[in-house]
Amino acid sequence: MPHPLLTNCPVCSQKLTVTKLHCSHCQTTIENEFELFKLSSLTKEQLHFVEVFLVCRGNIKEVEKELGISYPTVRGKLNDIASALGYERKKKNQVDEKKVVMMLERGEITADEAIKMLKDE
């Protein structure tokens, strides 16, 4: 029986590299460095959530019913999974710093307005 795929070293917690693939049918073995796909970094629970989310076709109400959890919990799990995959959620009112500097240089806004815009991120 195969074991679940480990993505981090159990000794030092650094990322593991897959270096060997084997076919149990014909006994072919291939050795090289192979990339793991992004989803392999998720926990078992996160993968289960992704599976339920996909089966429910992204319908959050159905995910709530299927897992018996609230809307905020579903959203929180989605945010956690997105972060685990390396995607950072941008704030709705996040301001592009370069754009603010350019507006300041062109005299479209004052220094105080620029500071306020950047602090409101």
Phi and psi restraints in degrees (range 20) as a CNS / XPLOR table:
assign (resid 1 and name C) (resid 2 and name N)
       (resid 2 and name CA) (resid 2 and name C) 1.0 -68.6 20.0 2
assign (resid 2 and name N) (resid 2 and name CA)
       (resid 2 and name C) (resid 3 and name N) 1.0 149.0 20.0 2
assign (resid 2 and name C) (resid 3 and name N)
       (resid 3 and name CA) (resid 3 and name C) 1.0 -91.0 20.0 2
assign (resid 3 and name N) (resid 3 and name CA)
       (resid 3 and name C) (resid 4 and name N) 1.0 155.3 20.0 2
assign (resid 3 and name C) (resid 4 and name N)
       (resid 4 and name CA) (resid 4 and name C) 1.0 -62.5 20.0 2
assign (resid 4 and name N) (resid 4 and name CA)
       (resid 4 and name C) (resid 5 and name N) 1.0 150.1 20.0 2
assign (resid 4 and name C) (resid 5 and name N)
       (resid 5 and name CA) (resid 5 and name C) 1.0 -69.1 20.0 2
assign (resid 5 and name N) (resid 5 and name CA)
       (resid 5 and name C) (resid 6 and name N) 1.0 126.2 20.0 2
assign (resid 5 and name C) (resid 6 and name N)
       (resid 6 and name CA) (resid 6 and name C) 1.0 -89.2 20.0 2
assign (resid 6 and name N) (resid 6 and name CA)
       (resid 6 and name C) (resid 7 and name N) 1.0 135.2 20.0 2
assign (resid 6 and name C) (resid 7 and name N)
       (resid 7 and name CA) (resid 7 and name C) 1.0 -110.6 20.0 2
assign (resid 7 and name N) (resid 7 and name CA)
       (resid 7 and name C) (resid 8 and name N) 1.0 -18.7 20.0 2
assign (resid 7 and name C) (resid 8 and name N)
       (resid 8 and name CA) (resid 8 and name C) 1.0 -123.4 20.0 2
assign (resid 8 and name N) (resid 8 and name CA)
       (resid 8 and name C) (resid 9 and name N) 1.0 146.0 20.0 2
assign (resid 8 and name C) (resid 9 and name N)
       (resid 9 and name CA) (resid 9 and name C) 1.0 -63.6 20.0 2
assign (resid 9 and name N) (resid 9 and name CA)
       (resid 9 and name C) (resid 10 and name N) 1.0 130.3 20.0 2
assign (resid 9 and name C) (resid 10 and name N)
       (resid 10 and name CA) (resid 10 and name C) 1.0 -70.8 20.0 2
assign (resid 10 and name N) (resid 10 and name CA)
       (resid 10 and name C) (resid 11 and name N) 1.0 -13.9 20.0 2
assign (resid 10 and name C) (resid 11 and name N)
       (resid 11 and name CA) (resid 11 and name C) 1.0 -91.7 20.0 2
assign (resid 11 and name N) (resid 11 and name CA)
       (resid 11 and name C) (resid 12 and name N) 1.0 -51.6 20.0 2
assign (resid 11 and name C) (resid 12 and name N)
       (resid 12 and name CA) (resid 12 and name C) 1.0 -114.2 20.0 2
assign (resid 12 and name N) (resid 12 and name CA)
       (resid 12 and name C) (resid 13 and name N) 1.0 -3.8 20.0 2
assign (resid 12 and name C) (resid 13 and name N)
       (resid 13 and name CA) (resid 13 and name C) 1.0 70.8 20.0 2
assign (resid 13 and name N) (resid 13 and name CA)
       (resid 13 and name C) (resid 14 and name N) 1.0 7.6 20.0 2
assign (resid 13 and name C) (resid 14 and name N)
       (resid 14 and name CA) (resid 14 and name C) 1.0 -77.6 20.0 2
assign (resid 14 and name N) (resid 14 and name CA)
       (resid 14 and name C) (resid 15 and name N) 1.0 160.9 20.0 2
assign (resid 14 and name C) (resid 15 and name N)
       (resid 15 and name CA) (resid 15 and name C) 1.0 -63.4 20.0 2
assign (resid 15 and name N) (resid 15 and name CA)
       (resid 15 and name C) (resid 16 and name N) 1.0 137.5 20.0 2
assign (resid 15 and name C) (resid 16 and name N)
       (resid 16 and name CA) (resid 16 and name C) 1.0 -88.6 20.0 2
assign (resid 16 and name N) (resid 16 and name CA)
       (resid 16 and name C) (resid 17 and name N) 1.0 154.1 20.0 2
assign (resid 16 and name C) (resid 17 and name N)
       (resid 17 and name CA) (resid 17 and name C) 1.0 -113.6 20.0 2
assign (resid 17 and name N) (resid 17 and name CA)
       (resid 17 and name C) (resid 18 and name N) 1.0 130.3 20.0 2
assign (resid 17 and name C) (resid 18 and name N)
       (resid 18 and name CA) (resid 18 and name C) 1.0 -79.2 20.0 2
assign (resid 18 and name N) (resid 18 and name CA)
       (resid 18 and name C) (resid 19 and name N) 1.0 124.8 20.0 2
assign (resid 18 and name C) (resid 19 and name N)
       (resid 19 and name CA) (resid 19 and name C) 1.0 -122.4 20.0 2
assign (resid 19 and name N) (resid 19 and name CA)
       (resid 19 and name C) (resid 20 and name N) 1.0 -2.9 20.0 2
assign (resid 19 and name C) (resid 20 and name N)
       (resid 20 and name CA) (resid 20 and name C) 1.0 -147.4 20.0 2
assign (resid 20 and name N) (resid 20 and name CA)
       (resid 20 and name C) (resid 21 and name N) 1.0 132.2 20.0 2
assign (resid 20 and name C) (resid 21 and name N)
       (resid 21 and name CA) (resid 21 and name C) 1.0 -122.5 20.0 2
assign (resid 21 and name N) (resid 21 and name CA)
       (resid 21 and name C) (resid 22 and name N) 1.0 141.5 20.0 2
assign (resid 21 and name C) (resid 22 and name N)
       (resid 22 and name CA) (resid 22 and name C) 1.0 -137.3 20.0 2
assign (resid 22 and name N) (resid 22 and name CA)
       (resid 22 and name C) (resid 23 and name N) 1.0 136.1 20.0 2
assign (resid 22 and name C) (resid 23 and name N)
       (resid 23 and name CA) (resid 23 and name C) 1.0 -96.6 20.0 2
assign (resid 23 and name N) (resid 23 and name CA)
       (resid 23 and name C) (resid 24 and name N) 1.0 116.6 20.0 2
assign (resid 23 and name C) (resid 24 and name N)
       (resid 24 and name CA) (resid 24 and name C) 1.0 -75.2 20.0 2
assign (resid 24 and name N) (resid 24 and name CA)
       (resid 24 and name C) (resid 25 and name N) 1.0 -12.2 20.0 2
assign (resid 24 and name C) (resid 25 and name N)
       (resid 25 and name CA) (resid 25 and name C) 1.0 -80.8 20.0 2
assign (resid 25 and name N) (resid 25 and name CA)
       (resid 25 and name C) (resid 26 and name N) 1.0 -52.8 20.0 2
assign (resid 25 and name C) (resid 26 and name N)
       (resid 26 and name CA) (resid 26 and name C) 1.0 -108.3 20.0 2
assign (resid 26 and name N) (resid 26 and name CA)
       (resid 26 and name C) (resid 27 and name N) 1.0 0.5 20.0 2
assign (resid 26 and name C) (resid 27 and name N)
       (resid 27 and name CA) (resid 27 and name C) 1.0 68.6 20.0 2
assign (resid 27 and name N) (resid 27 and name CA)
       (resid 27 and name C) (resid 28 and name N) 1.0 17.7 20.0 2
assign (resid 27 and name C) (resid 28 and name N)
       (resid 28 and name CA) (resid 28 and name C) 1.0 -70.8 20.0 2
assign (resid 28 and name N) (resid 28 and name CA)
       (resid 28 and name C) (resid 29 and name N) 1.0 136.9 20.0 2
assign (resid 28 and name C) (resid 29 and name N)
       (resid 29 and name CA) (resid 29 and name C) 1.0 -124.9 20.0 2
assign (resid 29 and name N) (resid 29 and name CA)
       (resid 29 and name C) (resid 30 and name N) 1.0 132.8 20.0 2
assign (resid 29 and name C) (resid 30 and name N)
       (resid 30 and name CA) (resid 30 and name C) 1.0 -119.9 20.0 2
assign (resid 30 and name N) (resid 30 and name CA)
       (resid 30 and name C) (resid 31 and name N) 1.0 127.3 20.0 2
assign (resid 30 and name C) (resid 31 and name N)
       (resid 31 and name CA) (resid 31 and name C) 1.0 -117.1 20.0 2
assign (resid 31 and name N) (resid 31 and name CA)
       (resid 31 and name C) (resid 32 and name N) 1.0 129.9 20.0 2
assign (resid 31 and name C) (resid 32 and name N)
       (resid 32 and name CA) (resid 32 and name C) 1.0 -176.3 20.0 2
assign (resid 32 and name N) (resid 32 and name CA)
       (resid 32 and name C) (resid 33 and name N) 1.0 -174.9 20.0 2
assign (resid 32 and name C) (resid 33 and name N)
       (resid 33 and name CA) (resid 33 and name C) 1.0 -99.2 20.0 2
assign (resid 33 and name N) (resid 33 and name CA)
       (resid 33 and name C) (resid 34 and name N) 1.0 124.0 20.0 2
assign (resid 33 and name C) (resid 34 and name N)
       (resid 34 and name CA) (resid 34 and name C) 1.0 -117.1 20.0 2
assign (resid 34 and name N) (resid 34 and name CA)
       (resid 34 and name C) (resid 35 and name N) 1.0 141.3 20.0 2
assign (resid 34 and name C) (resid 35 and name N)
       (resid 35 and name CA) (resid 35 and name C) 1.0 -81.3 20.0 2
assign (resid 35 and name N) (resid 35 and name CA)
       (resid 35 and name C) (resid 36 and name N) 1.0 141.5 20.0 2
assign (resid 35 and name C) (resid 36 and name N)
       (resid 36 and name CA) (resid 36 and name C) 1.0 -88.3 20.0 2
assign (resid 36 and name N) (resid 36 and name CA)
       (resid 36 and name C) (resid 37 and name N) 1.0 149.3 20.0 2
assign (resid 36 and name C) (resid 37 and name N)
       (resid 37 and name CA) (resid 37 and name C) 1.0 -79.8 20.0 2
assign (resid 37 and name N) (resid 37 and name CA)
       (resid 37 and name C) (resid 38 and name N) 1.0 157.2 20.0 2
assign (resid 37 and name C) (resid 38 and name N)
       (resid 38 and name CA) (resid 38 and name C) 1.0 -56.0 20.0 2
assign (resid 38 and name N) (resid 38 and name CA)
       (resid 38 and name C) (resid 39 and name N) 1.0 -40.1 20.0 2
assign (resid 38 and name C) (resid 39 and name N)
       (resid 39 and name CA) (resid 39 and name C) 1.0 -64.9 20.0 2
assign (resid 39 and name N) (resid 39 and name CA)
       (resid 39 and name C) (resid 40 and name N) 1.0 -18.4 20.0 2
assign (resid 39 and name C) (resid 40 and name N)
       (resid 40 and name CA) (resid 40 and name C) 1.0 -68.1 20.0 2
assign (resid 40 and name N) (resid 40 and name CA)
       (resid 40 and name C) (resid 41 and name N) 1.0 -13.9 20.0 2
assign (resid 40 and name C) (resid 41 and name N)
       (resid 41 and name CA) (resid 41 and name C) 1.0 -85.2 20.0 2
assign (resid 41 and name N) (resid 41 and name CA)
       (resid 41 and name C) (resid 42 and name N) 1.0 -6.5 20.0 2
assign (resid 41 and name C) (resid 42 and name N)
       (resid 42 and name CA) (resid 42 and name C) 1.0 -80.8 20.0 2
assign (resid 42 and name N) (resid 42 and name CA)
       (resid 42 and name C) (resid 43 and name N) 1.0 153.4 20.0 2
assign (resid 42 and name C) (resid 43 and name N)
       (resid 43 and name CA) (resid 43 and name C) 1.0 -73.5 20.0 2
assign (resid 43 and name N) (resid 43 and name CA)
       (resid 43 and name C) (resid 44 and name N) 1.0 167.5 20.0 2
assign (resid 43 and name C) (resid 44 and name N)
       (resid 44 and name CA) (resid 44 and name C) 1.0 -58.5 20.0 2
assign (resid 44 and name N) (resid 44 and name CA)
       (resid 44 and name C) (resid 45 and name N) 1.0 -41.8 20.0 2
assign (resid 44 and name C) (resid 45 and name N)
       (resid 45 and name CA) (resid 45 and name C) 1.0 -65.8 20.0 2
assign (resid 45 and name N) (resid 45 and name CA)
       (resid 45 and name C) (resid 46 and name N) 1.0 -40.7 20.0 2
assign (resid 45 and name C) (resid 46 and name N)
       (resid 46 and name CA) (resid 46 and name C) 1.0 -66.1 20.0 2
assign (resid 46 and name N) (resid 46 and name CA)
       (resid 46 and name C) (resid 47 and name N) 1.0 -40.0 20.0 2
assign (resid 46 and name C) (resid 47 and name N)
       (resid 47 and name CA) (resid 47 and name C) 1.0 -63.8 20.0 2
assign (resid 47 and name N) (resid 47 and name CA)
       (resid 47 and name C) (resid 48 and name N) 1.0 -39.6 20.0 2
assign (resid 47 and name C) (resid 48 and name N)
       (resid 48 and name CA) (resid 48 and name C) 1.0 -62.1 20.0 2
assign (resid 48 and name N) (resid 48 and name CA)
       (resid 48 and name C) (resid 49 and name N) 1.0 -43.6 20.0 2
assign (resid 48 and name C) (resid 49 and name N)
       (resid 49 and name CA) (resid 49 and name C) 1.0 -60.7 20.0 2
assign (resid 49 and name N) (resid 49 and name CA)
       (resid 49 and name C) (resid 50 and name N) 1.0 -44.7 20.0 2
assign (resid 49 and name C) (resid 50 and name N)
       (resid 50 and name CA) (resid 50 and name C) 1.0 -59.9 20.0 2
assign (resid 50 and name N) (resid 50 and name CA)
       (resid 50 and name C) (resid 51 and name N) 1.0 -42.3 20.0 2
assign (resid 50 and name C) (resid 51 and name N)
       (resid 51 and name CA) (resid 51 and name C) 1.0 -61.6 20.0 2
assign (resid 51 and name N) (resid 51 and name CA)
       (resid 51 and name C) (resid 52 and name N) 1.0 -46.9 20.0 2
assign (resid 51 and name C) (resid 52 and name N)
       (resid 52 and name CA) (resid 52 and name C) 1.0 -62.8 20.0 2
assign (resid 52 and name N) (resid 52 and name CA)
       (resid 52 and name C) (resid 53 and name N) 1.0 -43.3 20.0 2
assign (resid 52 and name C) (resid 53 and name N)
       (resid 53 and name CA) (resid 53 and name C) 1.0 -58.6 20.0 2
assign (resid 53 and name N) (resid 53 and name CA)
       (resid 53 and name C) (resid 54 and name N) 1.0 -42.7 20.0 2
assign (resid 53 and name C) (resid 54 and name N)
       (resid 54 and name CA) (resid 54 and name C) 1.0 -69.4 20.0 2
assign (resid 54 and name N) (resid 54 and name CA)
       (resid 54 and name C) (resid 55 and name N) 1.0 -42.6 20.0 2
assign (resid 54 and name C) (resid 55 and name N)
       (resid 55 and name CA) (resid 55 and name C) 1.0 -60.8 20.0 2
assign (resid 55 and name N) (resid 55 and name CA)
       (resid 55 and name C) (resid 56 and name N) 1.0 -35.9 20.0 2
assign (resid 55 and name C) (resid 56 and name N)
       (resid 56 and name CA) (resid 56 and name C) 1.0 -82.7 20.0 2
assign (resid 56 and name N) (resid 56 and name CA)
       (resid 56 and name C) (resid 57 and name N) 1.0 5.9 20.0 2
assign (resid 56 and name C) (resid 57 and name N)
       (resid 57 and name CA) (resid 57 and name C) 1.0 56.3 20.0 2
assign (resid 57 and name N) (resid 57 and name CA)
       (resid 57 and name C) (resid 58 and name N) 1.0 33.0 20.0 2
assign (resid 57 and name C) (resid 58 and name N)
       (resid 58 and name CA) (resid 58 and name C) 1.0 78.4 20.0 2
assign (resid 58 and name N) (resid 58 and name CA)
       (resid 58 and name C) (resid 59 and name N) 1.0 6.2 20.0 2
assign (resid 58 and name C) (resid 59 and name N)
       (resid 59 and name CA) (resid 59 and name C) 1.0 -79.1 20.0 2
assign (resid 59 and name N) (resid 59 and name CA)
       (resid 59 and name C) (resid 60 and name N) 1.0 107.9 20.0 2
assign (resid 59 and name C) (resid 60 and name N)
       (resid 60 and name CA) (resid 60 and name C) 1.0 -62.8 20.0 2
assign (resid 60 and name N) (resid 60 and name CA)
       (resid 60 and name C) (resid 61 and name N) 1.0 -37.2 20.0 2
assign (resid 60 and name C) (resid 61 and name N)
       (resid 61 and name CA) (resid 61 and name C) 1.0 -59.6 20.0 2
assign (resid 61 and name N) (resid 61 and name CA)
       (resid 61 and name C) (resid 62 and name N) 1.0 -42.0 20.0 2
assign (resid 61 and name C) (resid 62 and name N)
       (resid 62 and name CA) (resid 62 and name C) 1.0 -68.0 20.0 2
assign (resid 62 and name N) (resid 62 and name CA)
       (resid 62 and name C) (resid 63 and name N) 1.0 -37.6 20.0 2
assign (resid 62 and name C) (resid 63 and name N)
       (resid 63 and name CA) (resid 63 and name C) 1.0 -63.3 20.0 2
assign (resid 63 and name N) (resid 63 and name CA)
       (resid 63 and name C) (resid 64 and name N) 1.0 -42.0 20.0 2
assign (resid 63 and name C) (resid 64 and name N)
       (resid 64 and name CA) (resid 64 and name C) 1.0 -55.7 20.0 2
assign (resid 64 and name N) (resid 64 and name CA)
       (resid 64 and name C) (resid 65 and name N) 1.0 -49.0 20.0 2
assign (resid 64 and name C) (resid 65 and name N)
       (resid 65 and name CA) (resid 65 and name C) 1.0 -65.1 20.0 2
assign (resid 65 and name N) (resid 65 and name CA)
       (resid 65 and name C) (resid 66 and name N) 1.0 -46.2 20.0 2
assign (resid 65 and name C) (resid 66 and name N)
       (resid 66 and name CA) (resid 66 and name C) 1.0 -61.0 20.0 2
assign (resid 66 and name N) (resid 66 and name CA)
       (resid 66 and name C) (resid 67 and name N) 1.0 -41.5 20.0 2
assign (resid 66 and name C) (resid 67 and name N)
       (resid 67 and name CA) (resid 67 and name C) 1.0 -98.7 20.0 2
assign (resid 67 and name N) (resid 67 and name CA)
       (resid 67 and name C) (resid 68 and name N) 1.0 -8.8 20.0 2
assign (resid 67 and name C) (resid 68 and name N)
       (resid 68 and name CA) (resid 68 and name C) 1.0 66.1 20.0 2
assign (resid 68 and name N) (resid 68 and name CA)
       (resid 68 and name C) (resid 69 and name N) 1.0 38.9 20.0 2
assign (resid 68 and name C) (resid 69 and name N)
       (resid 69 and name CA) (resid 69 and name C) 1.0 -125.3 20.0 2
assign (resid 69 and name N) (resid 69 and name CA)
       (resid 69 and name C) (resid 70 and name N) 1.0 164.1 20.0 2
assign (resid 69 and name C) (resid 70 and name N)
       (resid 70 and name CA) (resid 70 and name C) 1.0 -83.4 20.0 2
assign (resid 70 and name N) (resid 70 and name CA)
       (resid 70 and name C) (resid 71 and name N) 1.0 165.2 20.0 2
assign (resid 70 and name C) (resid 71 and name N)
       (resid 71 and name CA) (resid 71 and name C) 1.0 -56.0 20.0 2
assign (resid 71 and name N) (resid 71 and name CA)
       (resid 71 and name C) (resid 72 and name N) 1.0 -48.7 20.0 2
assign (resid 71 and name C) (resid 72 and name N)
       (resid 72 and name CA) (resid 72 and name C) 1.0 -60.5 20.0 2
assign (resid 72 and name N) (resid 72 and name CA)
       (resid 72 and name C) (resid 73 and name N) 1.0 -33.3 20.0 2
assign (resid 72 and name C) (resid 73 and name N)
       (resid 73 and name CA) (resid 73 and name C) 1.0 -67.9 20.0 2
assign (resid 73 and name N) (resid 73 and name CA)
       (resid 73 and name C) (resid 74 and name N) 1.0 -41.5 20.0 2
assign (resid 73 and name C) (resid 74 and name N)
       (resid 74 and name CA) (resid 74 and name C) 1.0 -60.4 20.0 2
assign (resid 74 and name N) (resid 74 and name CA)
       (resid 74 and name C) (resid 75 and name N) 1.0 -48.3 20.0 2
assign (resid 74 and name C) (resid 75 and name N)
       (resid 75 and name CA) (resid 75 and name C) 1.0 -60.6 20.0 2
assign (resid 75 and name N) (resid 75 and name CA)
       (resid 75 and name C) (resid 76 and name N) 1.0 -41.9 20.0 2
assign (resid 75 and name C) (resid 76 and name N)
       (resid 76 and name CA) (resid 76 and name C) 1.0 -62.1 20.0 2
assign (resid 76 and name N) (resid 76 and name CA)
       (resid 76 and name C) (resid 77 and name N) 1.0 -42.7 20.0 2
assign (resid 76 and name C) (resid 77 and name N)
       (resid 77 and name CA) (resid 77 and name C) 1.0 -64.9 20.0 2
assign (resid 77 and name N) (resid 77 and name CA)
       (resid 77 and name C) (resid 78 and name N) 1.0 -40.5 20.0 2
assign (resid 77 and name C) (resid 78 and name N)
       (resid 78 and name CA) (resid 78 and name C) 1.0 -61.6 20.0 2
assign (resid 78 and name N) (resid 78 and name CA)
       (resid 78 and name C) (resid 79 and name N) 1.0 -43.3 20.0 2
assign (resid 78 and name C) (resid 79 and name N)
       (resid 79 and name CA) (resid 79 and name C) 1.0 -64.0 20.0 2
assign (resid 79 and name N) (resid 79 and name CA)
       (resid 79 and name C) (resid 80 and name N) 1.0 -41.9 20.0 2
assign (resid 79 and name C) (resid 80 and name N)
       (resid 80 and name CA) (resid 80 and name C) 1.0 -62.0 20.0 2
assign (resid 80 and name N) (resid 80 and name CA)
       (resid 80 and name C) (resid 81 and name N) 1.0 -42.5 20.0 2
assign (resid 80 and name C) (resid 81 and name N)
       (resid 81 and name CA) (resid 81 and name C) 1.0 -67.3 20.0 2
assign (resid 81 and name N) (resid 81 and name CA)
       (resid 81 and name C) (resid 82 and name N) 1.0 -42.9 20.0 2
assign (resid 81 and name C) (resid 82 and name N)
       (resid 82 and name CA) (resid 82 and name C) 1.0 -59.7 20.0 2
assign (resid 82 and name N) (resid 82 and name CA)
       (resid 82 and name C) (resid 83 and name N) 1.0 -42.0 20.0 2
assign (resid 82 and name C) (resid 83 and name N)
       (resid 83 and name CA) (resid 83 and name C) 1.0 -65.2 20.0 2
assign (resid 83 and name N) (resid 83 and name CA)
       (resid 83 and name C) (resid 84 and name N) 1.0 -41.9 20.0 2
assign (resid 83 and name C) (resid 84 and name N)
       (resid 84 and name CA) (resid 84 and name C) 1.0 -62.7 20.0 2
assign (resid 84 and name N) (resid 84 and name CA)
       (resid 84 and name C) (resid 85 and name N) 1.0 -28.8 20.0 2
assign (resid 84 and name C) (resid 85 and name N)
       (resid 85 and name CA) (resid 85 and name C) 1.0 -86.3 20.0 2
assign (resid 85 and name N) (resid 85 and name CA)
       (resid 85 and name C) (resid 86 and name N) 1.0 -1.2 20.0 2
assign (resid 85 and name C) (resid 86 and name N)
       (resid 86 and name CA) (resid 86 and name C) 1.0 96.2 20.0 2
assign (resid 86 and name N) (resid 86 and name CA)
       (resid 86 and name C) (resid 87 and name N) 1.0 9.8 20.0 2
assign (resid 86 and name C) (resid 87 and name N)
       (resid 87 and name CA) (resid 87 and name C) 1.0 -100.8 20.0 2
assign (resid 87 and name N) (resid 87 and name CA)
       (resid 87 and name C) (resid 88 and name N) 1.0 124.7 20.0 2
assign (resid 87 and name C) (resid 88 and name N)
       (resid 88 and name CA) (resid 88 and name C) 1.0 -99.1 20.0 2
assign (resid 88 and name N) (resid 88 and name CA)
       (resid 88 and name C) (resid 89 and name N) 1.0 133.9 20.0 2
assign (resid 88 and name C) (resid 89 and name N)
       (resid 89 and name CA) (resid 89 and name C) 1.0 -77.2 20.0 2
assign (resid 89 and name N) (resid 89 and name CA)
       (resid 89 and name C) (resid 90 and name N) 1.0 127.9 20.0 2
assign (resid 89 and name C) (resid 90 and name N)
       (resid 90 and name CA) (resid 90 and name C) 1.0 -87.8 20.0 2
assign (resid 90 and name N) (resid 90 and name CA)
       (resid 90 and name C) (resid 91 and name N) 1.0 143.5 20.0 2
assign (resid 90 and name C) (resid 91 and name N)
       (resid 91 and name CA) (resid 91 and name C) 1.0 -69.7 20.0 2
assign (resid 91 and name N) (resid 91 and name CA)
       (resid 91 and name C) (resid 92 and name N) 1.0 149.8 20.0 2
assign (resid 91 and name C) (resid 92 and name N)
       (resid 92 and name CA) (resid 92 and name C) 1.0 -58.5 20.0 2
assign (resid 92 and name N) (resid 92 and name CA)
       (resid 92 and name C) (resid 93 and name N) 1.0 -38.7 20.0 2
assign (resid 92 and name C) (resid 93 and name N)
       (resid 93 and name CA) (resid 93 and name C) 1.0 -103.3 20.0 2
assign (resid 93 and name N) (resid 93 and name CA)
       (resid 93 and name C) (resid 94 and name N) 1.0 24.6 20.0 2
assign (resid 93 and name C) (resid 94 and name N)
       (resid 94 and name CA) (resid 94 and name C) 1.0 -64.7 20.0 2
assign (resid 94 and name N) (resid 94 and name CA)
       (resid 94 and name C) (resid 95 and name N) 1.0 133.3 20.0 2
assign (resid 94 and name C) (resid 95 and name N)
       (resid 95 and name CA) (resid 95 and name C) 1.0 -104.8 20.0 2
assign (resid 95 and name N) (resid 95 and name CA)
       (resid 95 and name C) (resid 96 and name N) 1.0 139.3 20.0 2
assign (resid 95 and name C) (resid 96 and name N)
       (resid 96 and name CA) (resid 96 and name C) 1.0 -77.3 20.0 2
assign (resid 96 and name N) (resid 96 and name CA)
       (resid 96 and name C) (resid 97 and name N) 1.0 116.5 20.0 2
assign (resid 96 and name C) (resid 97 and name N)
       (resid 97 and name CA) (resid 97 and name C) 1.0 -58.9 20.0 2
assign (resid 97 and name N) (resid 97 and name CA)
       (resid 97 and name C) (resid 98 and name N) 1.0 -40.3 20.0 2
assign (resid 97 and name C) (resid 98 and name N)
       (resid 98 and name CA) (resid 98 and name C) 1.0 -62.5 20.0 2
assign (resid 98 and name N) (resid 98 and name CA)
       (resid 98 and name C) (resid 99 and name N) 1.0 -39.6 20.0 2
assign (resid 98 and name C) (resid 99 and name N)
       (resid 99 and name CA) (resid 99 and name C) 1.0 -63.7 20.0 2
assign (resid 99 and name N) (resid 99 and name CA)
       (resid 99 and name C) (resid 100 and name N) 1.0 -41.0 20.0 2
assign (resid 99 and name C) (resid 100 and name N)
       (resid 100 and name CA) (resid 100 and name C) 1.0 -63.2 20.0 2
assign (resid 100 and name N) (resid 100 and name CA)
       (resid 100 and name C) (resid 101 and name N) 1.0 -44.2 20.0 2
assign (resid 100 and name C) (resid 101 and name N)
       (resid 101 and name CA) (resid 101 and name C) 1.0 -62.1 20.0 2
assign (resid 101 and name N) (resid 101 and name CA)
       (resid 101 and name C) (resid 102 and name N) 1.0 -43.0 20.0 2
assign (resid 101 and name C) (resid 102 and name N)
       (resid 102 and name CA) (resid 102 and name C) 1.0 -63.4 20.0 2
assign (resid 102 and name N) (resid 102 and name CA)
       (resid 102 and name C) (resid 103 and name N) 1.0 -41.1 20.0 2
assign (resid 102 and name C) (resid 103 and name N)
       (resid 103 and name CA) (resid 103 and name C) 1.0 -63.2 20.0 2
assign (resid 103 and name N) (resid 103 and name CA)
       (resid 103 and name C) (resid 104 and name N) 1.0 -38.8 20.0 2
assign (resid 103 and name C) (resid 104 and name N)
       (resid 104 and name CA) (resid 104 and name C) 1.0 -65.5 20.0 2
assign (resid 104 and name N) (resid 104 and name CA)
       (resid 104 and name C) (resid 105 and name N) 1.0 -44.7 20.0 2
assign (resid 104 and name C) (resid 105 and name N)
       (resid 105 and name CA) (resid 105 and name C) 1.0 -62.8 20.0 2
assign (resid 105 and name N) (resid 105 and name CA)
       (resid 105 and name C) (resid 106 and name N) 1.0 -35.4 20.0 2
assign (resid 105 and name C) (resid 106 and name N)
       (resid 106 and name CA) (resid 106 and name C) 1.0 -81.9 20.0 2
assign (resid 106 and name N) (resid 106 and name CA)
       (resid 106 and name C) (resid 107 and name N) 1.0 -3.6 20.0 2
assign (resid 106 and name C) (resid 107 and name N)
       (resid 107 and name CA) (resid 107 and name C) 1.0 78.6 20.0 2
assign (resid 107 and name N) (resid 107 and name CA)
       (resid 107 and name C) (resid 108 and name N) 1.0 14.4 20.0 2
assign (resid 107 and name C) (resid 108 and name N)
       (resid 108 and name CA) (resid 108 and name C) 1.0 -75.2 20.0 2
assign (resid 108 and name N) (resid 108 and name CA)
       (resid 108 and name C) (resid 109 and name N) 1.0 -24.6 20.0 2
assign (resid 108 and name C) (resid 109 and name N)
       (resid 109 and name CA) (resid 109 and name C) 1.0 -137.4 20.0 2
assign (resid 109 and name N) (resid 109 and name CA)
       (resid 109 and name C) (resid 110 and name N) 1.0 159.8 20.0 2
assign (resid 109 and name C) (resid 110 and name N)
       (resid 110 and name CA) (resid 110 and name C) 1.0 -86.7 20.0 2
assign (resid 110 and name N) (resid 110 and name CA)
       (resid 110 and name C) (resid 111 and name N) 1.0 168.5 20.0 2
assign (resid 110 and name C) (resid 111 and name N)
       (resid 111 and name CA) (resid 111 and name C) 1.0 -61.6 20.0 2
assign (resid 111 and name N) (resid 111 and name CA)
       (resid 111 and name C) (resid 112 and name N) 1.0 -39.8 20.0 2
assign (resid 111 and name C) (resid 112 and name N)
       (resid 112 and name CA) (resid 112 and name C) 1.0 -62.9 20.0 2
assign (resid 112 and name N) (resid 112 and name CA)
       (resid 112 and name C) (resid 113 and name N) 1.0 -41.0 20.0 2
assign (resid 112 and name C) (resid 113 and name N)
       (resid 113 and name CA) (resid 113 and name C) 1.0 -65.5 20.0 2
assign (resid 113 and name N) (resid 113 and name CA)
       (resid 113 and name C) (resid 114 and name N) 1.0 -39.3 20.0 2
assign (resid 113 and name C) (resid 114 and name N)
       (resid 114 and name CA) (resid 114 and name C) 1.0 -62.8 20.0 2
assign (resid 114 and name N) (resid 114 and name CA)
       (resid 114 and name C) (resid 115 and name N) 1.0 -44.4 20.0 2
assign (resid 114 and name C) (resid 115 and name N)
       (resid 115 and name CA) (resid 115 and name C) 1.0 -61.1 20.0 2
assign (resid 115 and name N) (resid 115 and name CA)
       (resid 115 and name C) (resid 116 and name N) 1.0 -44.1 20.0 2
assign (resid 115 and name C) (resid 116 and name N)
       (resid 116 and name CA) (resid 116 and name C) 1.0 -62.3 20.0 2
assign (resid 116 and name N) (resid 116 and name CA)
       (resid 116 and name C) (resid 117 and name N) 1.0 -43.6 20.0 2
assign (resid 116 and name C) (resid 117 and name N)
       (resid 117 and name CA) (resid 117 and name C) 1.0 -61.5 20.0 2
assign (resid 117 and name N) (resid 117 and name CA)
       (resid 117 and name C) (resid 118 and name N) 1.0 -41.6 20.0 2
assign (resid 117 and name C) (resid 118 and name N)
       (resid 118 and name CA) (resid 118 and name C) 1.0 -72.6 20.0 2
assign (resid 118 and name N) (resid 118 and name CA)
       (resid 118 and name C) (resid 119 and name N) 1.0 -33.4 20.0 2
assign (resid 118 and name C) (resid 119 and name N)
       (resid 119 and name CA) (resid 119 and name C) 1.0 -74.3 20.0 2
assign (resid 119 and name N) (resid 119 and name CA)
       (resid 119 and name C) (resid 120 and name N) 1.0 -27.0 20.0 2
assign (resid 119 and name C) (resid 120 and name N)
       (resid 120 and name CA) (resid 120 and name C) 1.0 -75.0 20.0 2
assign (resid 120 and name N) (resid 120 and name CA)
       (resid 120 and name C) (resid 121 and name N) 1.0 -3.8 20.0 2
